[in-house]
Amino acid sequence: MQELLTWAHAVGGAVALLSMWIPLFSAKGGAAHRKAGRIFVWSMAWVSVSAIVVSALRLAEEPDKPQGPLFLSLVAIQSAAATWWGVSVLRQKQRSAISRSSADWLAAAALLGSGALAFVYWLQGAMLLFAIFGALNFVFGLRFARVLGRAPQSRFWWWNEHLFGMIVACIGTLTAFFVVNYGHAPAAIQSVVPPLVVWIAPGLLGGLGIALATRAK
């Protein structure tokens, strides 16, 4: 069961990795953008759900090795919330008051809660990545809550938030791809590029992309 889910999870990740480039570089709002975007969203939904299920199975099988499954769940929550956010704001273009969407507030709460727990887990001796990704989840959750808790401040607020959510989801896809394949990279590359760089580099580049894109808009 676990092996089958892991395989299906990997297939979903591959579909997300391949489909994400079309919405990023095609005409915004065009047919290609929308169709490829739907494929990306559904594949990310499957990847996130399957990651949490696989993590639970691994944790039940090896309770003495919790860090790997718990970290996978942490990243899955981030990817799921970001993908949901990117889709949800498209339906809120005309919102003029505080959001009453329970699903949106739940996404923000999941990010805040998982981020706080991950940081506490790091303080108790877990690997540094729990602190880094826990802080990211908490910051993203604060951003979502801030946007939800007030009336939109600009005409194109939804565009910036859609872009933010989708790029964060793409960052998760790229990070997973690099981490999975890092172990198969030549020894010369592994000796030059430490594992921590593989985890954080997509996020740094994606953050720069978000800043440039939203400023341009």
N, C-alpha and C positions, 0 to 999 in steps of 0.2 A: 504493500500500500504506500509506504513512505517513498520507495524508489519510483513508483509510478507518478506520484504527486511531484516529486522533485524533477522528474523528466518533463512533466507537463508545465511545471513552473518555468523551467528553462526555455521551453518552446514559447511560452507567453512573453518571456523577457526578450527573446530574439525578435518576435513580432514587434514589440514595443520599440526596440532599438532600430529596426529597419524603417518603421512607419513614422517615427518622430521627426525625421529630417524634412519630410514633405510639407507639413504645416509650418515649420520654421522658415522655409525658404520659398514657398509658393505664395501666390497672391492672396493676401488676407481676405477672408470671406468668400473666396472662390470655391468652385466645386471640389477641386483637388484638396484644398485646405480643409474643407469640412469633412470629406470622406476619409481622408487619411487621419484626420483628427479623431474621428469616431473610432477608427481601428485602434489608434494609440490609447484612447481612453479606456476602451473595453479590455484591451490587453493589459493595461496597468491595473485595472480593477482585479482581473484574474491573478496577476502577479502578486498583488498585495494580499489578497485573501489566501492564496495558496502558500505564500511565505509564512503567514501566521499559523496556518494549519500544520505545515511542515515543522515549524519551530515548536509547536505544542507536542507533536509526536516525538521529536528529538529530545525534548526536555523530559518527557515521560520515559523515554528509553534510557537516557543517560542523565539522571538528575544531578549527578556529581559534576557535570560539565555544562553549567547553565549559561555561560557568557555568550557562546556562539548563537544559540537559539534566541536568547533575549535580545541580542543586538540585531539579529535579523528581523525580529518583530518591531524593534524601534524604528528601523529604516522603512519597514513596510507601512507603519502608521504615518510616517512622514510622506511617503509616496502617495498613499491613498488620500490623505487629507489635501495634499497639494493638487492632485488630479481633480478631486471633487471641487475644490475651490475654483480651479480654472474653468470648470464647466458651469458651476452654479452662478458665478457672477454674470454670465452671459444672459441669464434669465432675469437679472435684476437691473437692467439698464435704466429703467424708469423709476427705480427706488428713490424716494425722497425723504425717508425717515429711518429710524433704527430698524434693523432687520429682525423679522419675527420667524425666520427660518430655523426650526429646531435642528435640522441636519447640519446647517452651517455652524451653529453654536456648538454642536456635538463635535464637529471636526476641530474647532478651536480648543475645546476642552480636552480632546484626546491628545492634541499636540502639547498643551500645557502640562497635562498630567504625566504623559510619558517622558517629557523632557525633564520635569522635576524629579521623577523617580530614577531616571537614568543618571542624573547628576549625583543624587544621593548614593546610588549604587557605586559610582566611581569613587566617592569619598570613602566608601567602605572597602576599597581595594580593587575594584574592577578596572579593566583596561581603559587607557586614556580616551579611546574612541567613544566611550559612553559619555564622557564629559563634553566632547566636541559635538557629537550629534544630539546629545541631550540639550545642550545650550541652543543648538539650531532649532530643534523642535519647540523649545520654549519661546524663542524669539519669534518664530513663525506663528505660533499660537497667539502671542500678544498682538502681532500685526493683524491677524484675522479678527480678533476680538475688537481691536480698535476700529477697523473698517465697519464691522457689524454694528458696533455700539454708537454710531453717529450717522447723521445724514451725509450723503456723498458731498464731497467738497469741490468736485470739478466735473465737467461734462463727460470727460473720458476716463473717469475713475475705474470703470469696469474693464476698460482695455488694459490699463496698467496691472490690475489685479489678475486678469486672465493670463496676461503674459507672465506675470510672476509665478502663478500656480503651475503653468505648463512648463516653464523653464526649470522650476524646482523638480518637477516630475521627471524631466529629461535628465537632470543632474543625477537623480537616483538611478535611472537606467544606465547611464554611462559609468557611474561608480561601480555598479554591480558587474558590468561587463569587464572593466579593468581589473577588478579584484579577482573575479573568477579566472581570468586568463593570466594574471600575474604569476601564478605558480608554474605556468607552462612557458614563461618567457625565458630566453637564454640567460645563463648565469651572469654573463657580462652586464646585462641590463639590470638584473636584480642586485648586483653589487653596486651599481651607481644610483639606482632609484629605490629608496627605502619604502617599505609597505605603507607607512603613514602618508607619504606623498601621494600614493595611488588613491588613498581614501579621500584626501582633502582637495587634491588638484581640480577635479571636476567642479566641486563646489565653488572654489575661488574663481575659476574661469566663468562659471555660470553666473555668479554674483556680479562680476564685471559686465557680462552681457546684459543682465537685467538693468543695471544702472545706466548703461549706454542707451539701451532701447527705450526705457521709460523717459529718459531725459530728452531723447530725440522727439518723442511724441509730445 
